[in-house]
Amino acid sequence: MGCPREGLEEKKARAQAILKALRGAYPKARTELHHENPFQLLVATVLSAQATDKSVNQATPALFARFPTPEALAEARAEEVEPYIKRIGLYRTKARNLVALARRLVEEHGGEVPRDKKALMRLPGVGWKTATVVLGVLGVPGIAVDTHVARLARRLCLSQAKRPEKIGADLEALFPKEDWVFVHHALVLHGRYVCTARKPKCAACPLAPHCPSREGA
């Protein structure tokens, strides 16, 4: 089924209805990555690329116990990090990136996670999505786009773009800025547990009344 022909105001009105439904379904939506500080959040988000949050959460307690600070991780060799994240995809590349990232944090940012997106994206292993996710949790508004958000944006006919940055911009144009971070986390949860890639649970979906792609539409 194709997307309906609607003007910007019509799409914004539908987005508001979607936002209301998301608030009802996921009132406390937030990242499922376990972390206690910005450094742990950054590391966990880097590890989550092409991996499940569950696998990351299983690995990070021991990793953070061994390397609790950027300074500690900066002094490590990638080979020392690998055993802690071996269950995570691309673990060798990620181990190298984490050590290099920690060194950059120490050398250029005093061991602190920068609150600037461009500065974050200059860190090894940190792309646009990771930077947007981290900043969102730290209070800087933005809608990060992973596979779940991209799929829902397309199915809900909120964006037909292909690049994550463009999808994010399309979504940010439809939702109030103060709701951007919530929208990201709520869409991730909805895509993870309801609007799944292969068998979306349309009959149990609170967004169904506002979804042109729903079963039977």
Order of alpha helices (4+ residues) and beta strands (2+ residues): alpha-alpha-alpha-alpha-alpha-alpha-alpha-alpha-alpha-alpha-alpha
